[in-house]
C-alpha cells in the first residue's frame, strides 16, 4: 500500500468512526435510516472520506 493510500485509509477510518459514533449517540439505526447494512454504508462513505482527504491536502 502506498503512503497516499494509507493516508486515505486513515481519513476514512476516522471519518467513518465519527459518523457511526454520531449515529449511535443519537439513536440512529443505519439500517432503518438508509435501508441497508452498516458494512455497505461504510463502503458508501469512502468517496466522502476521499473528498475530505483531497480538500485537506489542498489546504496544506
PDB file of N, H, CA, C and O in Angstrom:
ATOM      1  N   UNK A   1       0.852  -1.171   0.000  1.00  0.00           N
ATOM      2  CA  UNK A   1       0.000   0.000   0.000  1.00  0.00           C
ATOM      3  C   UNK A   1       0.897   1.234   0.000  1.00  0.00           C
ATOM      4  O   UNK A   1       1.839   1.327   0.787  1.00  0.00           O
ATOM      5  N   UNK A   2       0.601   2.164  -0.878  1.00  0.00           N
ATOM      6  H   UNK A   2      -0.164   2.088  -1.517  1.00  0.00           H
ATOM      7  CA  UNK A   2       1.393   3.384  -0.924  1.00  0.00           C
ATOM      8  C   UNK A   2       1.057   4.276   0.269  1.00  0.00           C
ATOM      9  O   UNK A   2       0.034   4.098   0.930  1.00  0.00           O
ATOM     10  N   UNK A   3       1.925   5.221   0.522  1.00  0.00           N
ATOM     11  H   UNK A   3       2.756   5.365  -0.015  1.00  0.00           H
ATOM     12  CA  UNK A   3       1.699   6.149   1.627  1.00  0.00           C
ATOM     13  C   UNK A   3       0.415   6.939   1.409  1.00  0.00           C
ATOM     14  O   UNK A   3      -0.342   7.180   2.349  1.00  0.00           O
ATOM     15  N   UNK A   4       0.175   7.341   0.159  1.00  0.00           N
ATOM     16  H   UNK A   4       0.791   7.146  -0.605  1.00  0.00           H
ATOM     17  CA  UNK A   4      -1.038   8.102  -0.167  1.00  0.00           C
ATOM     18  C   UNK A   4      -2.288   7.291   0.181  1.00  0.00           C
ATOM     19  O   UNK A   4      -3.223   7.815   0.787  1.00  0.00           O
ATOM     20  N   UNK A   5      -2.301   6.021  -0.201  1.00  0.00           N
ATOM     21  H   UNK A   5      -1.542   5.596  -0.693  1.00  0.00           H
ATOM     22  CA  UNK A   5      -3.453   5.167   0.107  1.00  0.00           C
ATOM     23  C   UNK A   5      -3.598   4.935   1.605  1.00  0.00           C
ATOM     24  O   UNK A   5      -4.713   4.841   2.118  1.00  0.00           O
ATOM     25  N   UNK A   6      -2.481   4.844   2.299  1.00  0.00           N
ATOM     26  H   UNK A   6      -1.576   4.920   1.883  1.00  0.00           H
ATOM     27  CA  UNK A   6      -2.534   4.668   3.752  1.00  0.00           C
ATOM     28  C   UNK A   6      -3.144   5.900   4.414  1.00  0.00           C
ATOM     29  O   UNK A   6      -3.921   5.780   5.361  1.00  0.00           O
ATOM     30  N   UNK A   7      -2.792   7.081   3.916  1.00  0.00           N
ATOM     31  H   UNK A   7      -2.161   7.178   3.146  1.00  0.00           H
ATOM     32  CA  UNK A   7      -3.374   8.308   4.465  1.00  0.00           C
ATOM     33  C   UNK A   7      -4.871   8.383   4.168  1.00  0.00           C
ATOM     34  O   UNK A   7      -5.654   8.791   5.025  1.00  0.00           O
ATOM     35  N   UNK A   8      -5.267   7.992   2.965  1.00  0.00           N
ATOM     36  H   UNK A   8      -4.631   7.660   2.268  1.00  0.00           H
ATOM     37  CA  UNK A   8      -6.697   7.971   2.625  1.00  0.00           C
ATOM     38  C   UNK A   8      -7.448   6.999   3.532  1.00  0.00           C
ATOM     39  O   UNK A   8      -8.552   7.294   3.990  1.00  0.00           O
ATOM     40  N   UNK A   9      -6.851   5.854   3.785  1.00  0.00           N
ATOM     41  H   UNK A   9      -5.954   5.614   3.413  1.00  0.00           H
ATOM     42  CA  UNK A   9      -7.482   4.860   4.663  1.00  0.00           C
ATOM     43  C   UNK A   9      -7.637   5.411   6.077  1.00  0.00           C
ATOM     44  O   UNK A   9      -8.642   5.158   6.740  1.00  0.00           O
ATOM     45  N   UNK A  10      -6.647   6.157   6.532  1.00  0.00           N
ATOM     46  H   UNK A  10      -5.830   6.362   5.993  1.00  0.00           H
ATOM     47  CA  UNK A  10      -6.712   6.762   7.867  1.00  0.00           C
ATOM     48  C   UNK A  10      -7.858   7.774   7.933  1.00  0.00           C
ATOM     49  O   UNK A  10      -8.621   7.789   8.899  1.00  0.00           O
ATOM     50  N   UNK A  11      -7.976   8.607   6.921  1.00  0.00           N
ATOM     51  H   UNK A  11      -7.356   8.595   6.137  1.00  0.00           H
ATOM     52  CA  UNK A  11      -9.078   9.572   6.871  1.00  0.00           C
ATOM     53  C   UNK A  11     -10.418   8.845   6.872  1.00  0.00           C
ATOM     54  O   UNK A  11     -11.350   9.247   7.568  1.00  0.00           O
ATOM     55  N   UNK A  12     -10.508   7.771   6.089  1.00  0.00           N
ATOM     56  H   UNK A  12      -9.751   7.445   5.524  1.00  0.00           H
ATOM     57  CA  UNK A  12     -11.755   7.014   6.009  1.00  0.00           C
ATOM     58  C   UNK A  12     -12.091   6.393   7.365  1.00  0.00           C
ATOM     59  O   UNK A  12     -13.247   6.412   7.788  1.00  0.00           O
ATOM     60  N   UNK A  13     -11.103   5.854   8.032  1.00  0.00           N
ATOM     61  H   UNK A  13     -10.164   5.838   7.688  1.00  0.00           H
ATOM     62  CA  UNK A  13     -11.332   5.250   9.346  1.00  0.00           C
ATOM     63  C   UNK A  13     -11.877   6.278  10.336  1.00  0.00           C
ATOM     64  O   UNK A  13     -12.884   6.033  11.000  1.00  0.00           O
ATOM     65  N   UNK A  14     -11.211   7.423  10.432  1.00  0.00           N
ATOM     66  H   UNK A  14     -10.393   7.622   9.893  1.00  0.00           H
ATOM     67  CA  UNK A  14     -11.629   8.418  11.420  1.00  0.00           C
ATOM     68  C   UNK A  14     -12.965   9.058  11.058  1.00  0.00           C
ATOM     69  O   UNK A  14     -13.783   9.314  11.941  1.00  0.00           O
ATOM     70  N   UNK A  15     -13.195   9.318   9.775  1.00  0.00           N
ATOM     71  H   UNK A  15     -12.530   9.109   9.058  1.00  0.00           H
ATOM     72  CA  UNK A  15     -14.477   9.885   9.348  1.00  0.00           C
ATOM     73  C   UNK A  15     -15.611   8.901   9.617  1.00  0.00           C
ATOM     74  O   UNK A  15     -16.650   9.280  10.158  1.00  0.00           O
ATOM     75  N   UNK A  16     -15.412   7.645   9.241  1.00  0.00           N
ATOM     76  H   UNK A  16     -14.568   7.338   8.802  1.00  0.00           H
ATOM     77  CA  UNK A  16     -16.435   6.619   9.448  1.00  0.00           C
ATOM     78  C   UNK A  16     -16.712   6.424  10.935  1.00  0.00           C
ATOM     79  O   UNK A  16     -17.867   6.303  11.343  1.00  0.00           O
ATOM     80  N   UNK A  17     -15.667   6.394  11.736  1.00  0.00           N
ATOM     81  H   UNK A  17     -14.729   6.493  11.404  1.00  0.00           H
ATOM     82  CA  UNK A  17     -15.834   6.251  13.180  1.00  0.00           C
ATOM     83  C   UNK A  17     -16.659   7.404  13.746  1.00  0.00           C
ATOM     84  O   UNK A  17     -17.536   7.190  14.583  1.00  0.00           O
ATOM     85  N   UNK A  18     -16.381   8.619  13.294  1.00  0.00           N
ATOM     86  H   UNK A  18     -15.669   8.793  12.614  1.00  0.00           H
ATOM     87  CA  UNK A  18     -17.126   9.785  13.783  1.00  0.00           C
ATOM     88  C   UNK A  18     -18.590   9.727  13.365  1.00  0.00           C
ATOM     89  O   UNK A  18     -19.478  10.026  14.164  1.00  0.00           O
ATOM     90  N   UNK A  19     -18.846   9.344  12.118  1.00  0.00           N
ATOM     91  H   UNK A  19     -18.126   9.101  11.468  1.00  0.00           H
ATOM     92  CA  UNK A  19     -20.229   9.260  11.630  1.00  0.00           C
ATOM     93  C   UNK A  19     -21.002   8.191  12.397  1.00  0.00           C
ATOM     94  O   UNK A  19     -22.130   8.429  12.831  1.00  0.00           O
ATOM     95  N   UNK A  20     -20.402   7.018  12.564  1.00  0.00           N
ATOM     96  H   UNK A  20     -19.487   6.825  12.212  1.00  0.00           H
ATOM     97  CA  UNK A  20     -21.092   5.935  13.265  1.00  0.00           C
ATOM     98  C   UNK A  20     -21.288   6.252  14.752  1.00  0.00           C
ATOM     99  O   UNK A  20     -22.307   5.881  15.336  1.00  0.00           O
ATOM    100  N   UNK A  21     -20.321   6.931  15.358  1.00  0.00           N
ATOM    101  H   UNK A  21     -19.494   7.231  14.884  1.00  0.00           H
ATOM    102  CA  UNK A  21     -20.482   7.330  16.764  1.00  0.00           C
ATOM    103  C   UNK A  21     -21.617   8.338  16.890  1.00  0.00           C
ATOM    104  O   UNK A  21     -22.421   8.253  17.818  1.00  0.00           O
ATOM    105  N   UNK A  22     -21.686   9.287  15.968  1.00  0.00           N
ATOM    106  H   UNK A  22     -21.032   9.356  15.215  1.00  0.00           H
ATOM    107  CA  UNK A  22     -22.776  10.267  15.986  1.00  0.00           C
ATOM    108  C   UNK A  22     -24.125   9.560  15.847  1.00  0.00           C
ATOM    109  O   UNK A  22     -25.081   9.884  16.552  1.00  0.00           O
ATOM    110  N   UNK A  23     -24.190   8.600  14.936  1.00  0.00           N
ATOM    111  H   UNK A  23     -23.413   8.337  14.363  1.00  0.00           H
ATOM    112  CA  UNK A  23     -25.438   7.846  14.744  1.00  0.00           C
ATOM    113  C   UNK A  23     -25.818   7.104  16.026  1.00  0.00           C
ATOM    114  O   UNK A  23     -26.975   7.125  16.446  1.00  0.00           O
ATOM    115  N   UNK A  24     -24.841   6.456  16.635  1.00  0.00           N
ATOM    116  H   UNK A  24     -23.901   6.439  16.293  1.00  0.00           H
ATOM    117  CA  UNK A  24     -25.119   5.705  17.869  1.00  0.00           C
ATOM    118  C   UNK A  24     -25.545   6.632  19.003  1.00  0.00           C
ATOM    119  O   UNK A  24     -26.497   6.338  19.726  1.00  0.00           O
ATOM    120  N   UNK A  25     -24.840   7.750  19.156  1.00  0.00           N
ATOM    121  H   UNK A  25     -24.067   7.989  18.568  1.00  0.00           H
ATOM    122  CA  UNK A  25     -25.164   8.694  20.232  1.00  0.00           C
ATOM    123  C   UNK A  25     -26.568   9.280  20.083  1.00  0.00           C
ATOM    124  O   UNK A  25     -27.203   9.655  21.068  1.00  0.00           O
ATOM    125  N   UNK A  26     -27.038   9.354  18.849  1.00  0.00           N
ATOM    126  H   UNK A  26     -26.522   9.049  18.048  1.00  0.00           H
ATOM    127  CA  UNK A  26     -28.353   9.935  18.576  1.00  0.00           C
ATOM    128  C   UNK A  26     -29.410   8.883  18.275  1.00  0.00           C
ATOM    129  O   UNK A  26     -30.487   9.196  17.766  1.00  0.00           O
ATOM    130  N   UNK A  27     -29.090   7.630  18.595  1.00  0.00           N
ATOM    131  H   UNK A  27     -28.215   7.376  19.008  1.00  0.00           H
ATOM    132  CA  UNK A  27     -30.032   6.510  18.433  1.00  0.00           C
ATOM    133  C   UNK A  27     -30.541   6.395  16.995  1.00  0.00           C
ATOM    134  O   UNK A  27     -31.723   6.150  16.757  1.00  0.00           O
ATOM    135  N   UNK A  28     -29.621   6.576  16.043  1.00  0.00           N
ATOM    136  H   UNK A  28     -28.660   6.775  16.236  1.00  0.00           H
ATOM    137  CA  UNK A  28     -29.951   6.441  14.623  1.00  0.00           C
ATOM    138  C   UNK A  28     -29.487   5.063  14.174  1.00  0.00           C
ATOM    139  O   UNK A  28     -28.307   4.733  14.288  1.00  0.00           O
ATOM    140  N   UNK A  29     -30.401   4.272  13.671  1.00  0.00           N
ATOM    141  H   UNK A  29     -31.360   4.540  13.578  1.00  0.00           H
ATOM    142  CA  UNK A  29     -30.072   2.949  13.161  1.00  0.00           C
ATOM    143  C   UNK A  29     -29.785   3.077  11.670  1.00  0.00           C
ATOM    144  O   UNK A  29     -30.659   3.480  10.902  1.00  0.00           O
ATOM    145  N   UNK A  30     -28.568   2.737  11.257  1.00  0.00           N
ATOM    146  H   UNK A  30     -27.858   2.409  11.880  1.00  0.00           H
ATOM    147  CA  UNK A  30     -28.164   2.883   9.857  1.00  0.00           C
ATOM    148  C   UNK A  30     -29.083   2.085   8.943  1.00  0.00           C
ATOM    149  O   UNK A  30     -29.504   2.582   7.899  1.00  0.00           O
ATOM    150  N   UNK A  31     -29.393   0.865   9.322  1.00  0.00           N
ATOM    151  H   UNK A  31     -29.051   0.461  10.171  1.00  0.00           H
ATOM    152  CA  UNK A  31     -30.266   0.023   8.501  1.00  0.00           C
ATOM    153  C   UNK A  31     -31.646   0.616   8.322  1.00  0.00           C
ATOM    154  O   UNK A  31     -32.195   0.605   7.220  1.00  0.00           O
ATOM    155  N   UNK A  32     -32.213   1.136   9.407  1.00  0.00           N
ATOM    156  H   UNK A  32     -31.767   1.145  10.302  1.00  0.00           H
ATOM    157  CA  UNK A  32     -33.540   1.747   9.327  1.00  0.00           C
ATOM    158  C   UNK A  32     -33.513   3.059   8.549  1.00  0.00           C
ATOM    159  O   UNK A  32     -34.445   3.374   7.810  1.00  0.00           O
ATOM    160  N   UNK A  33     -32.452   3.805   8.722  1.00  0.00           N
ATOM    161  H   UNK A  33     -31.695   3.549   9.323  1.00  0.00           H
ATOM    162  CA  UNK A  33     -32.365   5.128   8.106  1.00  0.00           C
ATOM    163  C   UNK A  33     -32.060   5.055   6.607  1.00  0.00           C
ATOM    164  O   UNK A  33     -32.649   5.792   5.816  1.00  0.00           O
ATOM    165  N   UNK A  34     -31.139   4.165   6.217  1.00  0.00           N
ATOM    166  H   UNK A  34     -30.661   3.566   6.859  1.00  0.00           H
ATOM    167  CA  UNK A  34     -30.699   4.110   4.825  1.00  0.00           C
ATOM    168  C   UNK A  34     -31.162   2.868   4.082  1.00  0.00           C
ATOM    169  O   UNK A  34     -31.031   2.791   2.860  1.00  0.00           O
ATOM    170  N   UNK A  35     -31.694   1.910   4.795  1.00  0.00           N
ATOM    171  H   UNK A  35     -31.801   1.973   5.787  1.00  0.00           H
ATOM    172  CA  UNK A  35     -32.260   0.739   4.140  1.00  0.00           C
ATOM    173  C   UNK A  35     -31.268  -0.335   3.747  1.00  0.00           C
ATOM    174  O   UNK A  35     -31.602  -1.220   2.959  1.00  0.00           O
ATOM    175  N   UNK A  36     -30.065  -0.280   4.274  1.00  0.00           N
ATOM    176  H   UNK A  36     -29.794   0.439   4.914  1.00  0.00           H
ATOM    177  CA  UNK A  36     -29.108  -1.365   4.042  1.00  0.00           C
ATOM    178  C   UNK A  36     -28.125  -1.440   5.198  1.00  0.00           C
ATOM    179  O   UNK A  36     -28.139  -0.597   6.095  1.00  0.00           O
ATOM    180  N   UNK A  37     -27.282  -2.445   5.169  1.00  0.00           N
ATOM    181  H   UNK A  37     -27.271  -3.129   4.440  1.00  0.00           H
ATOM    182  CA  UNK A  37     -26.417  -2.739   6.301  1.00  0.00           C
ATOM    183  C   UNK A  37     -25.291  -1.752   6.519  1.00  0.00           C
ATOM    184  O   UNK A  37     -24.937  -0.962   5.644  1.00  0.00           O
ATOM    185  N   UNK A  38     -24.743  -1.826   7.719  1.00  0.00           N
ATOM    186  H   UNK A  38     -25.031  -2.468   8.430  1.00  0.00           H
ATOM    187  CA  UNK A  38     -23.659  -0.933   8.110  1.00  0.00           C
ATOM    188  C   UNK A  38     -22.414  -1.129   7.250  1.00  0.00           C
ATOM    189  O   UNK A  38     -21.715  -0.160   6.953  1.00  0.00           O
ATOM    190  N   UNK A  39     -22.127  -2.358   6.847  1.00  0.00           N
ATOM    191  H   UNK A  39     -22.694  -3.145   7.088  1.00  0.00           H
ATOM    192  CA  UNK A  39     -20.954  -2.614   6.001  1.00  0.00           C
ATOM    193  C   UNK A  39     -21.058  -1.851   4.685  1.00  0.00           C
ATOM    194  O   UNK A  39     -20.093  -1.225   4.248  1.00  0.00           O
ATOM    195  N   UNK A  40     -22.218  -1.904   4.060  1.00  0.00           N
ATOM    196  H   UNK A  40     -23.002  -2.413   4.415  1.00  0.00           H
ATOM    197  CA  UNK A  40     -22.417  -1.177   2.804  1.00  0.00           C
ATOM    198  C   UNK A  40     -22.347   0.327   3.035  1.00  0.00           C
ATOM    199  O   UNK A  40     -21.816   1.065   2.205  1.00  0.00           O
ATOM    200  N   UNK A  41     -22.879   0.769   4.149  1.00  0.00           N
ATOM    201  H   UNK A  41     -23.311   0.170   4.823  1.00  0.00           H
ATOM    202  CA  UNK A  41     -22.839   2.188   4.491  1.00  0.00           C
ATOM    203  C   UNK A  41     -21.396   2.673   4.610  1.00  0.00           C
ATOM    204  O   UNK A  41     -21.057   3.752   4.123  1.00  0.00           O
ATOM    205  N   UNK A  42     -20.552   1.879   5.256  1.00  0.00           N
ATOM    206  H   UNK A  42     -20.828   1.003   5.652  1.00  0.00           H
ATOM    207  CA  UNK A  42     -19.138   2.237   5.415  1.00  0.00           C
ATOM    208  C   UNK A  42     -18.464   2.336   4.049  1.00  0.00           C
ATOM    209  O   UNK A  42     -17.679   3.255   3.812  1.00  0.00           O
ATOM    210  N   UNK A  43     -18.758   1.413   3.163  1.00  0.00           N
ATOM    211  H   UNK A  43     -19.395   0.667   3.355  1.00  0.00           H
ATOM    212  CA  UNK A  43     -18.189   1.459   1.809  1.00  0.00           C
ATOM    213  C   UNK A  43     -18.680   2.708   1.079  1.00  0.00           C
ATOM    214  O   UNK A  43     -17.905   3.366   0.385  1.00  0.00           O
ATOM    215  N   UNK A  44     -19.952   3.033   1.233  1.00  0.00           N
ATOM    216  H   UNK A  44     -20.582   2.498   1.797  1.00  0.00           H
ATOM    217  CA  UNK A  44     -20.512   4.208   0.560  1.00  0.00           C
ATOM    218  C   UNK A  44     -19.965   5.521   1.110  1.00  0.00           C
ATOM    219  O   UNK A  44     -20.055   6.547   0.437  1.00  0.00           O
ATOM    220  N   UNK A  45     -19.409   5.514   2.298  1.00  0.00           N
ATOM    221  H   UNK A  45     -19.336   4.680   2.845  1.00  0.00           H
ATOM    222  CA  UNK A  45     -18.795   6.723   2.856  1.00  0.00           C
ATOM    223  C   UNK A  45     -17.424   7.017   2.246  1.00  0.00           C
ATOM    224  O   UNK A  45     -16.920   8.132   2.379  1.00  0.00           O
ATOM    225  N   UNK A  46     -16.819   6.042   1.585  1.00  0.00           N
ATOM    226  H   UNK A  46     -17.229   5.136   1.477  1.00  0.00           H
ATOM    227  CA  UNK A  46     -15.447   6.220   1.092  1.00  0.00           C
ATOM    228  C   UNK A  46     -15.284   7.428   0.172  1.00  0.00           C
ATOM    229  O   UNK A  46     -14.319   8.173   0.340  1.00  0.00           O
ATOM    230  N   UNK A  47     -16.180   7.662  -0.795  1.00  0.00           N
ATOM    231  H   UNK A  47     -16.964   7.056  -0.931  1.00  0.00           H
ATOM    232  CA  UNK A  47     -15.983   8.852  -1.640  1.00  0.00           C
ATOM    233  C   UNK A  47     -15.956  10.159  -0.835  1.00  0.00           C
ATOM    234  O   UNK A  47     -15.241  11.096  -1.190  1.00  0.00           O
ATOM    235  N   UNK A  48     -16.727  10.215   0.234  1.00  0.00           N
ATOM    236  H   UNK A  48     -17.308   9.454   0.523  1.00  0.00           H
ATOM    237  CA  UNK A  48     -16.723  11.410   1.081  1.00  0.00           C
ATOM    238  C   UNK A  48     -15.417  11.511   1.865  1.00  0.00           C
ATOM    239  O   UNK A  48     -14.880  12.603   2.048  1.00  0.00           O
ATOM    240  N   UNK A  49     -14.918  10.387   2.318  1.00  0.00           N
ATOM    241  H   UNK A  49     -15.354   9.500   2.169  1.00  0.00           H
ATOM    242  CA  UNK A  49     -13.619  10.371   3.004  1.00  0.00           C
ATOM    243  C   UNK A  49     -12.524  10.829   2.055  1.00  0.00           C
ATOM    244  O   UNK A  49     -11.634  11.587   2.441  1.00  0.00           O
ATOM    245  N   UNK A  50     -12.592  10.371   0.822  1.00  0.00           N
ATOM    246  H   UNK A  50     -13.315   9.755   0.508  1.00  0.00           H
ATOM    247  CA  UNK A  50     -11.607  10.753  -0.182  1.00  0.00           C
ATOM    248  C   UNK A  50     -11.683  12.253  -0.459  1.00  0.00           C
ATOM    249  O   UNK A  50     -10.651  12.907  -0.613  1.00  0.00           O
ATOM    250  N   UNK A  51     -12.878  12.793  -0.521  1.00  0.00           N
ATOM    251  H   UNK A  51     -13.716  12.261  -0.395  1.00  0.00           H
ATOM    252  CA  UNK A  51     -13.051  14.229  -0.737  1.00  0.00           C
ATOM    253  C   UNK A  51     -12.462  15.026   0.428  1.00  0.00           C
ATOM    254  O   UNK A  51     -11.792  16.036   0.212  1.00  0.00           O
ATOM    255  N   UNK A  52     -12.706  14.582   1.642  1.00  0.00           N
ATOM    256  H   UNK A  52     -13.250  13.762   1.817  1.00  0.00           H
ATOM    257  CA  UNK A  52     -12.127  15.245   2.817  1.00  0.00           C
ATOM    258  C   UNK A  52     -10.607  15.196   2.744  1.00  0.00           C
ATOM    259  O   UNK A  52      -9.938  16.191   3.024  1.00  0.00           O
ATOM    260  N   UNK A  53     -10.064  14.048   2.370  1.00  0.00           N
ATOM    261  H   UNK A  53     -10.608  13.240   2.143  1.00  0.00           H
ATOM    262  CA  UNK A  53      -8.610  13.903   2.230  1.00  0.00           C
ATOM    263  C   UNK A  53      -8.072  14.892   1.194  1.00  0.00           C
ATOM    264  O   UNK A  53      -7.093  15.594   1.446  1.00  0.00           O
ATOM    265  N   UNK A  54      -8.718  14.940   0.033  1.00  0.00           N
ATOM    266  H   UNK A  54      -9.513  14.370  -0.172  1.00  0.00           H
ATOM    267  CA  UNK A  54      -8.248  15.816  -1.045  1.00  0.00           C
ATOM    268  C   UNK A  54      -8.320  17.285  -0.647  1.00  0.00           C
ATOM    269  O   UNK A  54      -7.404  18.053  -0.945  1.00  0.00           O
ATOM    270  N   UNK A  55      -9.392  17.682   0.019  1.00  0.00           N
ATOM    271  H   UNK A  55     -10.136  17.058   0.262  1.00  0.00           H
ATOM    272  CA  UNK A  55      -9.519  19.071   0.479  1.00  0.00           C
ATOM    273  C   UNK A  55      -8.448  19.401   1.510  1.00  0.00           C
ATOM    274  O   UNK A  55      -7.884  20.495   1.493  1.00  0.00           O
ATOM    275  N   UNK A  56      -8.168  18.469   2.397  1.00  0.00           N
ATOM    276  H   UNK A  56      -8.626  17.580   2.410  1.00  0.00           H
ATOM    277  CA  UNK A  56      -7.150  18.694   3.414  1.00  0.00           C
ATOM    278  C   UNK A  56      -5.767  18.820   2.785  1.00  0.00           C
ATOM    279  O   UNK A  56      -4.971  19.664   3.197  1.00  0.00           O
ATOM    280  N   UNK A  57      -5.482  17.994   1.804  1.00  0.00           N
ATOM    281  H   UNK A  57      -6.129  17.309   1.469  1.00  0.00           H
ATOM    282  CA  UNK A  57      -4.180  18.045   1.135  1.00  0.00           C
ATOM    283  C   UNK A  57      -4.014  19.373   0.399  1.00  0.00           C
ATOM    284  O   UNK A  57      -2.925  19.947   0.394  1.00  0.00           O
ATOM    285  N   UNK A  58      -5.080  19.861  -0.218  1.00  0.00           N
ATOM    286  H   UNK A  58      -5.964  19.395  -0.214  1.00  0.00           H
ATOM    287  CA  UNK A  58      -5.008  21.120  -0.965  1.00  0.00           C
ATOM    288  C   UNK A  58      -4.810  22.330  -0.060  1.00  0.00           C
ATOM    289  O   UNK A  58      -4.275  23.347  -0.500  1.00  0.00           O
ATOM    290  N   UNK A  59      -5.228  22.235   1.182  1.00  0.00           N
ATOM    291  H   UNK A  59      -5.663  21.409   1.540  1.00  0.00           H
ATOM    292  CA  UNK A  59      -5.109  23.381   2.088  1.00  0.00           C
ATOM    293  C   UNK A  59      -3.782  23.414   2.827  1.00  0.00           C
ATOM    294  O   UNK A  59      -3.525  24.344   3.592  1.00  0.00           O
ATOM    295  N   UNK A  60      -2.946  22.427   2.614  1.00  0.00           N
ATOM    296  H   UNK A  60      -3.155  21.672   1.992  1.00  0.00           H
ATOM    297  CA  UNK A  60      -1.638  22.403   3.302  1.00  0.00           C
ATOM    298  C   UNK A  60      -0.574  23.030   2.446  1.00  0.00           C
ATOM    299  O   UNK A  60       0.585  23.101   2.855  1.00  0.00           O
TER     300      UNK A  60
END
